[in-house]
Amino acid sequence: MSGATYQAIDPAVLMVAAGDGASFKMLSQTFLDHAEPIAGQLRQALADGQHAAIGRHSHALKGMAGLIGAATLISQLQQLETAARLLQPMPAATDAWMPSFEQVCREVALSLDDPAYGGA
């Protein structure tokens, strides 16, 4: 039984997709390896006001977040993606996704060692 408490992700979502602990760990590590560079590109696109890049990077990160059940992050990224695709000003809480993303990454890292999902 897991002693970890997850608020930003739902590891069970990934476990269903993965099917076993080894695949769960591999997919979790893949998220950690690839999400941060995409988040960095999104941060830069937001700073530069590049709507096409904002739409592209928020969409990619949103898809990855869906795999791990990160509902709040998904919602925040959807707002960015929609505004970017419609060439609208970014939402007032443009930076709200960053703390959510950081929490998601911490919880994904925690889940790697969670016995409920194949960890040690």
PyMOL commands that set and color helices and strands:
alter all, ss='L'
color gray80, all
select helices_A, chain A and resi 11-18+21-48+51-67+71-85+94-111+115-117
alter helices_A, ss='H'
color red, helices_A
deselect
rebuild
show_as cartoon
